[in-house]
């Protein structure tokens, strides 16, 4: 055992940890911890423990000078190799005694000292997560993550227990920490969490673009710590031990909300008002000195709520984390943007107008539905017919004629019309319009007929088409005005040949450059032949 481990044992013992706790945290035997404590206490009392200082004679003692000589020449000598050498000199003992004596005689390099690094007010903060398994009295055993953001100068910190360590949660807790502390430090140290660091290239960290945009909004610079060197973030790592020994000890918690309420009280009444022995002041007092040096908060907080796209299924629900949330049934088959806050799920129309909002089910709940009564099918037959006519009219003349034929020939035509609209979640709008046009041509007015036509002459949308293609067509005009069309390769030909050339207009496609070629007549060869009937 080296001096660093002995020192750590004594430090934890003086801090109030038990022998069992020290042994568990340092992964040592309890007898080893007890022996170290007894030896140190004996040394402090001026008494030499004869039992520990006097070693029994061993058949290996005559060979000790040879062992020292070999270690002097070969510091990395192994016990196996040493045993081979001693056998040649007449040693008849076993491997264990050689390994033990080698451990006693080998010189262990002391670890480099870690120098406390103090920073100027407002210069640096540190952020990290720590994971715990907690037995809540109301919610049972759950895994929670402790988000910690601490100012390097004042040691004042923000703590909150959360369910995940994803991007949305990390950004949201940063915003709360900034507001709680009244400003932002100029730099912040992070470990190599994926939310902050996407990867490394030539030992240089590549920061997550979304996190960089967030950092730019608040005016601070993220700094990734060196890999496998937790001492770099000692100011945020060490307080986790303080949380475990002060906040958790002697307390039980009913739920995650109760835990966060207790944490807020503990920060204000215990952690922030304790005197820091090395600095002689409390974190609150030092924080008052640091506030003028922090980066001021922007006028508008960064919007950390992610936006996803969801297809409205035939039941008029959008799904998130295996739970369903209702929207007005007229949007069945549509792909709608969904904004997710910490507590709510907000659904928007294709024109980016808010449709509805729901309380978000907890992440531990699955298979549930949140349904608003006004989103269900209208009992008013005239109103329902008008809504169906409006949806099918959006698909032009084929949609209008198909709905008329469907209502005329089918007993449950309105229900089938809703199922036809739901096909927009699987096929593109152009494919569905083509299928309706063919169904009208052959008087095939039913959901089954449309589905058969689509299965033959169309293919389901891919995942990317579902999330991107439909939404791209719904971009507001003011977002699409400055879109740049692709340039033909001839524009870059001079870079390849090294000679200047006359470039054609970048906005003119390559096929328009000449007029000698006649345009082919008829459909392209890539069109699939349509079936003769539905």
N, C-alpha and C positions, 0 to 999 in steps of 0.2 A: 504494500500500500504506500502510495507516495504522499508527500506532504500536503498537496492540494486537497486530496480526499480527507485527510485528517483535519485540515483546517475547516472544510465544509461541514464535517460532522460536529465539530465544536461550535461553529457558528449557528447551526440549526438547533443544537442542544440549548445554547444560551437564548435562542429566540423562543423557546418554549415547546419545541417538538419533542415527542416521546421517542424512546429507542426504537419501538416498533415502526413508527412513522418514518424516522430517518432511514432505517434499514430498507423499508419498502421504496422510498423515493430514490435512494442512491443505489438500490439493487445490491445490497450487502447483507451478510448474515447478521442476525441480532447479536450473536456472540462477538463478532468482529467489532461492531459498534460499541458494545459494552467494554471490550478490552481497550479500545482507543480512549474512551472516556476515563477509564480507570488509570491508564498510563499517564494521561495529561494531568489528572487530578493529583497523582502521586508526584509528578514532576513539579507542579505548582506548590505542593506542600513540602518539597525538598526531600522526599522519601524516594529511594530507588527501589523498585520492585525487583527483588532478587530472582523471583521465579521467571520473570520475563527477560532479565538481563543475562542470566546465566544459561547457556545452551548446553545440552547434554553432548558428551563426546560421541563422535561418529567415525565410522571407518573411512569416511570421506575427508576427515580433517587432514591427514598427511598429504592429500592431493590438492589442498586449497591453494598453495603457491602456484602450482601448475595451472589451476583454473584461472587465477588472477592474471597470470601471464598470457593465457589464451584470450581472455576478455580484453586485455590491453591491446592486443594485436587485431582482434576480430570482435568489435563491439556488438555485432549482430549475431554472434554465435548462438546456435540453437542447442537445446538440451540433448536432442538426439545425436547431434554431431559431437558434442562434448563427451557424451557417454562412450562413443566410439573411440575417442582419443584416450580416455581414462582406462578403457579395457586393455588397450595396448600397453599401458603402464602398470597393469596388474590389478586394477580395481575390479572387485567382484560384486559390488552392490547393484541395486536396481535403478530404474529410470526415475522414480518419484523423488528419491532423495537428491539426485543430481539436479532435477528441475527446481526443487525448493532452494538448494544452495545457490544455483545460478541466479534465481530471482533475488536472493539476498545480496549477492555480490555485484550484480549488474548495476551500473550507474544510470539512473533514470534522469533524463533531462527535465528540468522544471518547466512547467508551462509558462509561456510569456505572460507577464503581468498585463492585466486589463486596466488601462488608465481611464478614469472617469472623464468623459468629454462633456464639458459644459458649453452651452450655446447662448448667444445673445438673445434678448427679448424679441419675440416674434419671428425668429429666424427659422426654427425647425419644430416639427411635430412628428409623432410616430403613431402608426396605426397597425393593428393586428387583430386576429380572431383567436379565440380559444374555445374548444368544444367540451361540453360537459353532458353527462347523463344524470338527470335529476328525477327523483321520485316525487311527483306532484300529488298532493292528497286528493285532488279532484280529477286530474287528467291522467294519472298513472305515470309510469316511467317514460320520459321523453328525452330525446337528444336536442340540445339547444346550443346556440353559438353566441359567445359573448363578443360583441363589437367594442373595441377600445380605441379611442383617439385621445392622445395626451400631448400637451404642450411641453416642449423640452425645457424651457426656462422655468416656468412656474410649477410644473408637475401637476397642474390641474387637468383633469381628464373628464371625458364623457363616456359613459358605459350604458349599453343596452343589450339585452338578450333577444336574439332573433331566431327564426326558424331555419334560415338558409344563408349561404354566403355568396349568392348570385349577384349579378351586376346591379339589378334594380335595388336590392336590399342594401348593397354596399354604398351606392350613390345616395340613397335616401338617408342612411344613417350619417353619412358625411355632412349632408345638409343640416341635419338636426344637431350634429356636433358643432358646426360652424355657428349656428344660431345660439346654441347653449353657451358657447365660449365668447361670443360677441365679435368674432373675426376669424381670420384664416392665417396660419403660419406661412411664411414664404416658401418653404420646402416641407415635404412630408416623406418619411422613410417607410418603405414597404418591403415585405418579403416577396417571394416570387409567385404570388397568387395569380391565377390566370385572369382574374378580373383586371389586374393592373398590368401584368407583363405577359405578352402573348408568346414570347420565346426569346431565344438568344441567337445572335449571329456574330461569330468571332468574339465571344465573351462580352458582347455589347447587348444590353437589354433592348428588346423591341416592345415598346409600350402599346397597350390596347388603344386603338384610335378613339373609341367611344369614351374611354376614361380620360384620354388626353383632352378631348373636347370639353369634358366636365371640368378638368383642372384649369383649362384656359378661361372658362367662364368665371371661375372664382379667383383666378390670378395666382395660383401656386404651382410649383414644379414638383412632380413625383420623382422620387429617387429610389431605385431598387437596391436593396442591400446585397452584399456579397453572399454567395451561396454557402450554406453550412457555416455561417458565422453569426449566431444569434446575439453575440455581445454588441453588435452594431446597433441593435434595437433594444438595449438593456432597459431603457426607461419605460418601455411599454411591456417588455417581457416580465420584469420583476413585479409590477403591480398585480399580475394575475395571481401570484402566490399570496399577495396581501388580500385579494378578494377571497381566495379559498379559505384563508385563516381568520378573516374578520367578518366578511359578509355571510358566508355559508355556515360557519361554526355556530351551533346552537340554534339554528333557525330551520323551519320547514315552510314550504310554499304550496299554496293551493293550486295555482295555475301560473302560466307564463305571464299573464297580466299582473298577478299579485307579485311575482318575482321582480318585474320591472318597477312596480310601485315601491317595493322595498329597496331596490337598488337606487332609485332616485332619492329616497329618504337617506340612505346610507352615505351617498355622495355628499349631500348637503350637511348632514349632521356629524359625520365621522371622518370621511376621507379628506374633505376639503378644509377641515378646521384642525387637523392634526399638525403638530409642529415638525418640520423636517429638520432632523438633528444636524445634517451637514450644512444646511442653509440658515437655520435659526428663525425661520418664518413659516407660516402656513401657506398652502397652495393658493388660498383665496387672497392673501396679502400680496404674494408674488404675482398673482394674476392681475391685480389692479395696476401693478407696474408694467405688465406686459401688454395690456389692452391697447395703449396708444401706438404700439409698434406692430400690431396685427394688420393684415390686409383687410380693408373695410369690406363688408358684405355688399353684393350688387343690389340694385333696386328691385330686381325680379329674381326669384330663386330659380335654379335650373330645374326643368321639368324632367324628373327621373322616371316617370311612369312609362313603361314600354307599350308599344302598339303592335298588335298582331292582327292577322286577317283570318276570319272564320267564315265558313259556308253555312248558311241557314239550312238545316235539314228539313225533312218533310213534316216534322212535328213542330216546326217553327222555333227551334232551339239552336243556339250556338254553344259549343262545348269548350270548356277550359278545365284542364286538370281532371278530366273524366266527370265533370259536373255540367249540367245543362242550365242555360239561362234563356228565357223567352224573349222574343222580339215580335212585333206585329206580324201576323201570318202572311201579309202581302209581300214580305221580303223573302219568302221561301225560295230557295235556290240561289239567292244573291250572295255575293262575297262581300262581307262588311268589315270595316276596321273596328277593332275592339281595343280600348285603352284600359290598362290595368293599374289601378292605384293600390295602396296598401290595404284598403278596406272595401273598395268598390270595383265593379266591372262596368264600363261605360261603352255602349254600342253606338256607332255613328252610321249615317246613311252614306251611299256612294257620293253624295254632294257634301260630305263632311259635316252634316247637321246632326246634333245629338238626337238619338231615337229613344233610348231608355238607359237606365242604370240599375244595377242590382248590388245588394250586399254580397261580397265575395265569400264563398264558402272557405273554411280553414283548409290548409293544405293536407291535414290529416283526414279530411272527409272526402269520400268518393261516392259516385253513383246517385247524387242528390240533384233535385231540380228546383230552380227558383222561377216561378211562373207568376206573371201579373195577369189578372183577370181580363184587363182591357186588351191583352194581346191575343186572346183566343178568337176563334172564328165568330164572326158576327151572326147573331140569331136573326137579324133583319135580312130576309131573303133578297130584297131589292138592293140593299147596301152591299151585300156580299157579291151579288151579280155585277154591280158597278165596279167593285174592286177587282174582280177577275177580268172584266172587260178592259180595265185600265192596264193590268199587267200584260195581257196578251196583245193589246194594241201597241205596246212598246216593241213588239217583234214584227210589226208591219202587217201587211195584208194577209200573209200566210197565217199569222197568229190569230188575227180577227176571224178569218173564215173557219179555221180549225175549231175555235171555241164555239162558234155558232153551230157547227155540225155536231160537236160533242154534246152540247146541251140539248140539241134537237133529237139525237138518236140514243143517248144513254140515260138510263134511269137515275144513276148517281153521277151525272156529268160533272157537277161542281167538285165532288171529291176527286174524280179522275183528273180534272183540270189542275187541282193543287198538286197532285203527284207528277203531272207533266212539268209544272214549274220547278219542282224539286230536281228534275233532271239537269237543271242548270248548274247544280253542284258537281255533276260528273262530267258533263260535256260543255263545250263552248257554246256561246249564244249563236254563232253562225251555223254550227252543226245542228243545233236544235231547230233553227228557222228552216234549214234545208229539209230536215225530217218532217216538219209540219207541212211544208209545201208539198212534199211527196205524199204524205198521208191525205191531204186534201185532194190531190190529183186522183187518188184511187178510192176516195170515199171511205178511208179507214180511220174513223173517228173513235179512237180509244187510246188509253195510256199504253196498253200492251203493244198496239201497232207501232206507235212512235218509238217505243223501246226497242222493238225488233229492227226497225229501220236504222236506228242509231247504232245498234250492235253490228250491222253489216257495213254501213257506209261512213262511219265515224269511229274515232278512237277516244277513249276517256282521257281527260286532261291529266297531264303529269303533275307531280307535286309542285314543281316550280311554276307551271302554268296556272295552277290553282291559286298560288299565293301572289304571283306577279302579273301575269298577263291580264287578268280581269281588272286588277287595280290600275294598271298602266293606262287602260282605256278610260279610266274614271278620274284621271288627274285633272284638277281644275285648270281652266285655260291659262290662268296667269302663271302656272308652274311650267307649262309647256311651250311658252312663247320663244324662249331662247335655246331650245334644244338644238344641238349641232348635228347635222347629218353626217354619216361616214364619208370620208374622202376616198377618191379612187387611188389606186396604187401608183398611177402615173405621176401624182404630185411629188412622190418621194423618189422618183427614178433618178434625179440628178444626184442624190446622195449616194446612190449605188455606183453610178458611172463616173462621178466626180466632175461632170460638166454641166453647166447651166443649160436648161432647156425651157421651151415655152410650155408653161403649165396651163392646163385647161381650168376652167372655173371650178373651184372646189365644190360648189353647190350643184354642179351638173354631173349626173351619173355617167359612168364610163360608157354605158350603152348609147348615150346621146351624142357621143363625140363624132360619129360618122353617120351619113345618111344613105350610104350605098347599099346597106343591107336592108332587105325588106323584112318587115315584121311577120312572123309566122301567123298563120290563120288558125283559128280554132283553139280548143283548150290545150293546155300544156300536157306533156306526157305524164306528169306526176299525178294528175287527177285520177281518182279511183272510179271505176265504172260503177254506176248505181244499179241496184237490182231492178228487175223488171216489175216487181210488185212489193207491197209492204209485207 
